[in-house]
Amino acid sequence: MPKHYRPPGKKKEGTAATFITRTKAVRNLQVTLPHFRKLCILKGVFPREPKKKIHGSEKTYYHVKDINFLMHEPLRGKLWDIKAYKKKIKKARGKKNKDMVERLLDRQPTYKLDRLVLERYPTFVDALRDLDDCLTMVHLFATLPAMESEHIQVDRIHNCRRLSHEWQAYISRTHSLRRTFISVKGIYYQAEVEGQKITWLTPHALQQVVTDDVDFNVMLTFLEFYETLLGFVNFKLYHSINVKYPPILDPRLEALADELYALCRYIATGSRTLSGNSQSGISSESEQTGNKKMNSESEESEVRLAQLQHQLPANERGALMNMMEDVNGADEEDQDTKECKSLFKDFKFFLSREVPRESLLFIIPAFGGLVSWEGDGAPFKETDEDVTHQIVDRPSLGRKFLSREYVQPQWIFDCINARIILPTEQYLLGRVPPPHLSPFVDNEAEGYVPEYAETIKRLQAAARRQVLPFPGLDPMDFSDPGSLLAEGIIDRAEANEAAEQRQKLLKLEQQYHDELKMELQGVTFSAVASKGNSQIPPAEDVEVEEGASMALLDQVAEDELNLSKVSMSRRQRGLMEAIQIGKERKRNKIELLKKRRKNSEANRKG
């Protein structure tokens, strides 16, 4: 009898009844493999990894409940209709019936994904939590070139660009941006919307090269769902700040490819208009019925006003960078929003043509600054005397204004991450800027704090009027390393380093007390030098004491580790060894970074 013999008529049990292979799933759904992939992507069905792969480890498995879920999907019938309709078009082309082909192309069946978005995201917070990949994909296709061979249409690229600019305009106007970082892949952004942290990546403003090893059919299916999702999210966010959606842009700015600036102006004007309408709407019913004609005329004037925004004064602060106010009264802002809103509030920036304009137009207004650029449609020109900073990215500049500072674009990003205005000496024109530190890395958890991070920490403490310990010291340096090691707060290497640091501090403290005592006794420095520093204990005794304490700490740590290993099982001992190996690798990496830092400092001094 076979090992897995199942009598006829008996139901399947276990893994065989729970999971199904992809081949059987496609056969049961009666669709093609590309349509099956499309259904799974749009419905959010993904492969599973069963504990026991009965039909082979090389096959892909799905949950039976997920396949039954797809069995009753109305979109499956739409895909059948589209497939049959394409056969009609192919048949008409074979018969060379051009009129029939044109009629069939004009009446192709379509489908909408609104119901799927509501089905996958019952609440708005659920949609915000899953918005990271959506924003990254939309921003990626907004920069790609149109390619007929890969089915990347021009309309889809324009739609992605419109959705991305609408999202950036909302984040900029509500001051929701928190972090940003420039990397080789692109520019990372992190915003906080309704308590949810959203991180996305945007490509650099360069010509994108499309490779052949990417399946654009799968990516376009994801993009099809993400476009619908982001449209719903933008609609909800714009209505939460009392702005009409979709926005009506200034045609002149739209023709100049300044959609983001046009959206910011539209939001500022639309929020003020709607707030005025809501305040006037508290009147009685008789007054409301008497003013119906006036309301319809005001709506027409709003549309006309949105189209003619370029006639407003370009340098008017209220028309350009005002924050949107809620109709029912502005809610209390949190501390992060207040800091972000007032970081660049007293500055006026001008962008040179070589800097990443779209990125800076997005982040500078998000932190309260005024910004302009070189070209048509700009709010103010380069010769404006109120400009405080000009962002340049070239070795030298021919004409300079003495009333402003010329800094590199990295200064903007570093100020945003530090939440303070950093000194501009290291970011001036033609100088090598300091290292660009990532705000997404916890230096304390990594065990190594870069030199420039310590400098920024000092500047932050000075801005907040806080007192920090001496450079290179930690509050745990004044604690007993033996007790910290016994409590498991630090490991043996950190305990040894802390013991050395503590011995040095105790030595310096003893020397300070001795010198203070001699000063009270009236002993001069020359008298101490003539006696040969007889009052200071010899260095050999100090080294002996330090060596004894280090040996004691090593013995304590080794005893603790041996006692813990005795009561462990083999699996737990293996995990302990793996943890020790990981800590050793991390320690070696930190030592390598410290060695490189010392070498760079020595080369700088030399």
C-alpha atoms as one frame of an Amber mdcrd trajectory, in Angstrom:
protein
   0.000   0.000   0.000   1.433   3.460  -0.853   2.490   5.744   1.943  -0.087
   8.450   1.145  -2.885   6.093   0.108  -6.359   7.633   0.261  -9.364   5.359
  -0.159 -11.748   6.354  -2.944 -14.576   8.583  -1.821 -12.719   9.996   1.183
 -12.292  13.768   1.332  -8.895  15.416   1.183  -7.424  16.583   4.467  -4.565
  18.756   5.610  -2.321  20.534   3.101  -3.855  18.814   0.075  -7.272  20.250
   0.921  -6.033  23.716   1.905  -3.676  24.616  -0.954  -3.890  24.318  -4.734
  -1.263  24.715  -7.442  -1.335  27.568  -9.930  -1.983  25.238 -12.882  -5.089
  23.788 -11.252  -6.265  27.258 -10.194  -6.017  28.565 -13.782  -7.873  25.501
 -15.029 -10.649  25.873 -12.441 -11.113  29.598 -13.149 -11.121  28.996 -16.930
  -8.901  31.973 -17.658  -5.510  32.424 -19.268  -2.330  32.844 -17.222  -2.032
  36.636 -17.887  -5.671  37.110 -16.848  -5.052  35.027 -13.734  -2.121  37.260
 -12.790  -4.273  40.319 -13.373  -7.082  38.981 -11.183  -4.670  38.144  -8.374
  -3.034  41.586  -8.485  -6.296  43.516  -8.558  -7.929  41.394  -5.840  -4.862
  41.262  -3.605  -4.383  37.467  -3.788  -0.786  36.311  -3.375   0.952  32.887
  -3.366   1.345  30.937  -0.134   4.122  28.714   1.231   2.655  25.511   2.692
   4.665  23.537   5.211   4.486  20.436   3.031   4.523  20.856  -0.754   2.763
  17.721  -1.938   2.915  18.340  -5.687   6.568  19.409  -5.739   8.733  22.198
  -4.342   9.072  23.921  -7.739   5.345  24.698  -8.071   3.486  27.812  -6.907
   0.683  27.291  -4.393  -2.414  29.337  -3.591  -4.981  29.033  -0.851  -8.173
  27.280  -1.930 -10.317  29.956  -0.277  -8.575  32.645  -2.333  -9.296  30.768
  -5.565 -12.944  30.319  -4.559 -12.966  34.041  -3.820 -11.846  34.731  -7.395
 -14.428  32.291  -8.754 -17.283  34.668  -7.904 -15.544  37.862  -9.046 -17.553
  39.852 -11.661 -14.306  41.112 -13.137 -13.623  37.590 -14.432 -16.683  37.858
 -16.680 -15.507  41.248 -17.934 -12.170  39.745 -18.912 -14.017  37.055 -20.866
 -16.033  39.727 -22.695 -12.882  41.703 -23.531 -11.194  38.568 -24.863 -14.194
  37.734 -27.085 -14.395  41.361 -28.282 -10.726  41.326 -29.302 -11.449  38.237
 -31.394 -14.171  40.184 -33.226 -11.723  43.008 -33.959  -9.139  40.529 -35.201
 -11.703  38.869 -37.436 -12.822  42.200 -38.902  -9.224  43.147 -39.625  -8.698
  39.811 -41.345 -11.636  40.586 -43.600 -10.217  44.086 -44.210 -13.470  45.685
 -43.080 -12.184  49.070 -41.913 -15.590  50.489 -41.018 -16.339  47.526 -38.774
 -12.927  47.809 -37.100 -13.471  51.502 -36.347 -16.927  50.853 -34.906 -15.646
  48.026 -32.735 -12.704  50.063 -31.467 -15.025  52.900 -30.450 -17.245  50.573
 -28.399 -14.727  48.452 -26.517 -15.982  47.110 -23.154 -14.380  48.673 -20.080
 -14.415  48.056 -16.346 -13.897  50.098 -13.197 -11.939  49.268 -10.061 -13.881
  51.471  -7.618 -15.565  48.506  -5.974 -12.270  46.664  -5.556 -10.697  49.655
  -3.800 -13.593  49.816  -1.331 -13.456  46.055  -0.863  -9.733  45.929  -0.096
  -9.693  49.097   2.036 -12.873  49.402   4.135 -11.582  52.504   5.961  -9.511
  55.467   4.834  -6.758  54.688   7.335  -6.311  51.256   5.733  -5.708  52.927
   2.374  -3.135  55.300   3.882  -1.224  52.400   5.439  -0.837  50.723   2.046
   0.099  53.875   0.128   3.909  53.497   0.099   4.191  51.231  -2.951   1.373
  53.112  -4.660   3.158  56.468  -4.488   6.504  54.970  -5.531   4.961  53.300
  -8.580   3.012  56.412  -9.643   6.061  58.680  -9.286   8.143  56.183 -11.275
   5.773  56.074 -14.252   5.418  59.861 -14.135   9.060  60.108 -15.260   9.132
  57.248 -17.797   9.021  57.897 -21.557   6.057  56.730 -23.626   6.724  53.418
 -25.369   4.255  51.752 -27.704   6.161  48.461 -27.619   5.712  48.197 -23.831
   2.113  49.543 -23.929   3.105  52.660 -21.945   0.707  55.286 -23.261   1.143
  59.060 -23.097  -2.231  59.527 -21.370  -1.222  57.169 -18.582   2.044  59.054
 -17.999   0.166  62.368 -17.867  -2.331  60.880 -15.417   0.482  59.646 -13.150
   2.118  63.057 -13.275  -1.171  64.752 -12.378  -1.835  62.407  -9.437   1.694
  62.785  -8.073   1.528  66.585  -8.236  -1.857  66.610  -6.508  -0.445  64.504
  -3.687   2.651  66.702  -3.350   0.542  69.867  -3.341  -1.563  68.547  -0.459
   1.506  67.471   1.563   3.191  70.817   0.934   0.144  72.891   1.857  -0.664
  70.985   5.050   3.015  70.898   6.134   2.866  67.121   6.564   6.374  66.349
   5.271   8.713  65.060   8.002  11.884  63.571   6.468  13.728  63.498   3.174
  16.924  61.874   1.973  18.856  61.907  -1.312  20.234  58.499  -2.338  21.551
  56.842  -5.466  18.122  55.334  -6.226  16.303  58.654  -5.928  14.873  60.948
  -3.262  13.084  59.457  -0.261  10.229  61.338   1.396   8.286  60.587   4.559
   5.039  62.360   5.426   2.566  61.974   8.274  -1.099  62.030   7.224  -3.776
  61.416   9.844  -1.289  59.742  12.154   0.084  57.372   9.480   3.706  57.628
   8.332   3.954  57.262   4.547   7.342  56.791   2.861   7.870  56.840  -0.889
  10.692  57.124  -3.404  10.851  59.436  -6.412  13.409  59.042  -9.241  15.936
  61.733 -10.008  15.024  64.251 -12.680  17.047  62.474 -15.357  16.225  60.664
 -18.554  15.064  57.174 -17.588  16.451  54.173 -19.473  13.950  51.325 -19.887
  15.553  47.889 -19.630  14.418  44.666 -21.294  14.464  42.471 -18.183  11.369
  44.113 -16.651   7.876  42.709 -17.230   5.884  45.894 -17.802   2.611  43.987
 -18.149   2.703  43.116 -14.440   3.775  46.643 -13.485   1.016  48.187 -15.584
  -1.541  45.993 -13.821  -0.314  47.260 -10.462  -0.340  50.810 -11.811  -3.932
  50.399 -12.998  -5.062  49.675  -9.440  -2.764  52.266  -7.854  -4.097  55.049
 -10.078  -7.632  54.385  -8.873  -6.505  54.129  -5.245  -4.512  57.375  -5.321
  -7.396  59.167  -7.030  -9.732  58.185  -4.168  -7.134  59.208  -1.555  -6.563
  62.616  -3.175 -10.327  63.154  -3.399 -10.725  62.436   0.319  -7.760  64.576
   1.347  -8.785  67.571  -0.754 -12.327  67.500   0.611 -10.960  67.274   4.160
  -9.388  70.721   3.660 -12.464  72.101   1.835 -10.959  72.214  -1.662 -12.777
  71.056  -4.771 -11.487  68.002  -6.586 -10.350  67.576  -9.329  -8.589  70.949
  -9.340  -8.795  73.433 -12.184  -5.296  74.586 -13.053  -4.046  77.772 -14.573
  -3.676  76.951 -18.296  -0.662  79.234 -18.657   1.271  77.527 -15.841   0.144
  74.115 -17.059   1.533  74.883 -20.511   4.846  75.861 -18.882   4.972  72.468
 -17.038   4.542  74.150 -13.631   1.642  71.979 -12.476   2.835  71.747  -8.871
   3.023  75.521  -8.441  -0.371  75.907 -10.137  -1.882  73.332  -7.772  -0.499
  75.159  -4.728  -2.060  78.402  -5.908  -5.353  76.645  -6.625  -5.477  75.102
  -3.134  -4.690  78.430  -1.472  -7.379  80.252  -3.460  -9.933  77.443  -3.239
  -9.636  77.054   0.524 -10.216  80.749   1.121 -13.167  80.808  -1.279 -14.844
  77.779   0.269 -14.276  79.061   3.789 -15.999  82.304   2.872 -18.915  80.424
   1.332 -19.300  78.254   4.429 -19.391  81.264   6.755 -22.040  82.940   4.650
 -24.060  79.704   4.564 -25.214  80.049   8.207 -28.002  82.389   7.213 -31.689
  81.562   7.422 -33.630  79.492   4.894 -35.374  82.515   3.427 -32.091  84.191
   2.722 -30.748  80.998   1.169 -33.663  80.686  -1.239 -33.310  84.330  -2.191
 -29.628  83.955  -2.993 -29.730  80.836  -5.219 -28.962  82.831  -8.339 -26.104
  84.613  -6.620 -24.635  81.265  -5.507 -24.705  79.899  -9.049 -23.017  83.034
 -10.315 -20.390  82.785  -7.558 -19.617  79.212  -8.587 -19.024  80.342 -12.151
 -16.818  83.148 -10.895 -14.802  80.641  -8.825 -14.026  78.607 -11.921 -13.112
  81.763 -13.811 -10.958  82.934 -10.886  -9.083  79.620 -10.797  -8.327  79.931
 -14.506  -7.083  83.520 -14.162  -4.922  83.155 -11.062  -1.847  84.372 -12.887
  -3.300  87.896 -12.818  -2.883  88.028  -9.034   0.243  89.719  -7.665   2.993
  87.143  -7.947   4.845  88.293  -4.838   1.776  88.397  -2.581   2.473  86.109
   0.344  -1.167  85.345   1.073  -1.910  84.332  -2.518   1.124  82.124  -2.759
   2.068  80.386   0.476  -0.861  80.761   2.895  -1.747  77.720   4.914  -5.243
  76.317   4.425  -7.666  76.975   7.279 -10.442  74.657   8.297 -14.021  75.956
   8.045 -15.016  74.843  11.512 -11.911  76.371  13.063  -8.351  75.189  12.777
  -7.581  72.205  14.974  -4.704  72.320  17.361  -1.512  71.496  15.513   0.993
  69.086  16.939   4.562  70.073  17.712   5.983  68.559  14.507   3.585  70.528
  12.308   4.439  73.776  14.103   8.165  73.180  13.663   7.779  72.270   9.994
   5.530  75.249   9.333   7.956  77.801  10.773  11.345  76.416   9.709  11.771
  78.589   6.574   9.074  81.165   7.325  11.496  84.134   7.264  13.392  83.037
   4.156  12.904  83.653   0.477  14.628  81.276  -1.947  15.541  81.487  -5.597
  16.433  78.348  -7.560  19.028  78.306 -10.296  18.324  76.295 -13.402  20.762
  73.441 -12.569  19.165  72.377  -9.246  16.329  69.788  -8.924  13.472  72.262
  -9.231  10.472  69.984  -8.672  11.880  68.531  -5.476  12.755  71.927  -4.003
   9.403  73.401  -5.083   7.823  70.600  -3.079   9.842  70.676   0.155  10.530
  74.414   0.629   6.833  75.498   0.803   6.157  72.448   3.005   8.372  74.081
   5.635   7.035  77.605   5.298   9.412  79.164   2.774   8.848  81.266  -0.331
  10.451  79.973  -3.508  10.857  81.039  -7.118  12.834  79.838 -10.108  14.389
  80.996 -13.342  11.875  81.032 -16.183   8.367  82.042 -17.159   5.583  81.785
 -14.609   7.875  82.412 -11.619   6.356  84.443  -8.727   9.382  86.746  -8.462
  12.604  87.297 -10.390  16.237  86.759  -9.480  16.802  90.483  -9.012  14.307
  90.645  -6.123  16.035  92.321  -3.165  14.075  90.283  -0.591  15.705  86.982
  -1.626  17.696  85.620   1.324  19.118  82.416  -0.203  19.885  81.351  -3.742
  20.245  77.599  -4.373  23.046  76.874  -6.833  24.900  73.693  -7.788  27.858
  74.854  -9.854  31.526  75.541  -9.047  31.345  79.286  -9.589  28.887  82.047
 -10.388  29.551  85.158 -12.441  27.175  87.671 -10.848  26.447  87.674  -7.117
  24.243  89.746  -4.836  25.696  90.781  -1.499  22.295  90.694   0.230  21.824
  86.924  -0.098  23.649  83.670   0.594  24.542  81.171  -2.124  24.191  77.609
  -0.828  24.056  74.119  -2.317  20.804  72.083  -2.436  22.032  69.697   0.281
  21.703  72.506   2.833  17.920  72.481   2.371  17.656  68.720   2.954  19.983
  68.752   5.971  18.073  71.631   7.585  14.803  69.736   7.124  16.157  66.570
   8.721  17.736  68.479  11.616  14.680  70.784  12.056  17.009  73.747  12.594
  18.746  76.268  10.360  22.273  74.923   9.987  25.282  77.201   9.412  25.921
  77.790   5.731  29.738  77.940   5.857  30.178  74.312   4.812  27.520  74.525
   2.067  28.757  77.631   0.283  29.369  77.828  -3.427  32.309  75.725  -4.625
  32.958  73.909  -1.318  32.721  70.183  -0.640  29.622  69.766   1.536  29.599
  67.616   4.700  28.307  64.021   4.519  24.575  63.728   3.846  23.256  61.661
   6.779  20.156  59.514   6.486  17.339  60.421   8.903  16.012  56.849   8.665
  19.043  55.383  10.523  19.170  55.286  14.339  22.820  55.995  15.134  22.440
  55.103  18.806  21.037  51.669  17.954  23.760  51.080  15.355  26.451  51.863
  17.923  28.315  54.450  15.853  27.538  58.149  15.713  29.164  60.053  12.803
  31.070  63.209  13.582  28.664  65.466  11.711  25.717  63.873  13.537  27.301
  64.886  16.833  27.751  68.419  15.493  24.082  68.591  14.487  23.074  67.304
  17.905  25.081  70.102  19.540  23.418  72.684  17.313  19.972  71.300  18.127
  20.708  71.461  21.847  21.955  75.026  21.492  18.800  75.988  19.585  16.630
  74.481  22.343  18.893  75.831  25.109  19.720  72.395  26.495  22.936  71.376
  28.270  24.619  68.208  26.997  27.635  66.318  28.483  31.114  66.719  27.080
  31.694  65.550  23.500  32.196  61.808  23.246  30.618  61.065  26.657  27.448
  59.194  27.430  25.379  59.247  30.643  26.246  55.555  31.134  29.942  56.487
  31.278  29.416  57.600  34.882  27.697  54.320  35.888  29.413  51.166  37.114
  30.223  48.943  34.089  30.052  45.813  36.247  26.457  46.470  37.263  25.479
  47.348  33.695  27.050  44.097  32.469  25.268  42.045  35.134  21.926  43.641
  34.257  22.428  42.815  30.573  22.340  46.456  29.410  25.744  46.229  27.702
  27.918  43.344  26.501  31.482  42.501  27.513  33.241  44.653  24.885  31.099
  47.659  25.749  31.736  47.015  29.439  35.495  47.005  28.842  35.305  50.244
  26.901  33.094  51.792  29.587  35.541  50.690  32.290  38.418  52.374  30.462
  36.382  55.533  30.051  35.388  55.483  33.718  38.991  55.027  34.856  40.026
  58.031  32.779  37.224  60.117  34.231  38.108  59.087  37.789  41.754  59.897
  37.125  40.875  63.334  35.767  38.531  63.940  38.694  41.240  62.972  41.220
  43.742  65.216  39.480  41.259  68.086  39.529  40.656  67.644  43.289  44.389
  67.459  43.993  45.064  70.615  42.029  42.189  72.366  43.762  43.517  71.318
  47.183  47.005  72.579  46.320  45.525  75.851  45.082  43.743  76.304  48.424
  47.018  75.623  50.250  48.787  78.277  48.170  51.141  75.925  46.345  52.254
  77.348  42.985  52.753  75.446  39.742  56.537  76.082  39.777  56.859  74.511
  43.236  54.959  71.428  42.064  57.151  71.155  38.975  60.345  71.468  41.084
  59.230  68.602  43.335  58.745  66.398  40.289  55.017  65.957  40.681  55.541
  63.904  43.850  51.928  64.450  44.919  50.527  62.813  41.781  50.328  59.023
  41.990  52.626  57.164  39.562  51.220  56.024  36.257  52.245  52.423  36.921
  49.843  52.172  39.863  47.000  53.560  37.781  47.721  51.089  34.968  47.823
  48.199  37.430  44.473  49.226  38.881  42.969  49.537  35.389  44.318  46.106
  34.381  42.937  44.490  37.517  39.478  46.002  36.975  39.448  44.900  33.334
  40.412  41.345  34.254  37.680  41.307  36.897  35.088  42.455  34.383  36.180
  39.801  31.884  35.917  37.120  34.538  32.424  38.270  35.581  31.174  38.291
  31.989  32.648  34.852  31.270  31.111  33.371  34.411  27.695  34.792  33.547
  27.877  33.354  30.036  28.959  29.902  31.259  26.185  29.733  33.860  23.587
  30.685  31.276  24.842  28.079  28.785  24.551  25.247  31.307  20.767  25.518
  31.507  20.310  25.959  27.743  19.287  23.353  25.211  21.269  22.707  22.043
  18.967  24.907  19.998  19.192  27.747  22.487  22.981  27.466  22.549  22.993
  27.699  18.765  20.863  30.836  18.922  23.192  32.283  21.565  26.214  31.649
  19.347  24.443  33.228  16.385  23.681  36.294  18.519  27.306  36.506  19.616
  28.484  36.237  15.994  26.098  39.035  14.976  27.338  41.261  17.803  30.938
  40.532  16.844  30.281  41.495  13.221  28.562  44.689  14.324  31.480  45.466
  16.650  34.007  44.903  13.851  32.024  47.178  11.570  31.977  49.913  14.200
  35.714  49.532  14.762  36.313  49.806  11.019  34.251  52.998  10.858  36.160
  54.469  13.805  39.467  53.559  12.173  38.441  55.221   8.921  37.359  58.289
  10.871  40.747  58.528  12.603  42.574  58.098   9.288  40.488  60.833   7.667
  41.180  63.180  10.581  44.905  62.437  10.367  44.943  63.067   6.630  43.022
  66.298   7.137  45.530  67.532   9.697  48.483  66.395   7.600
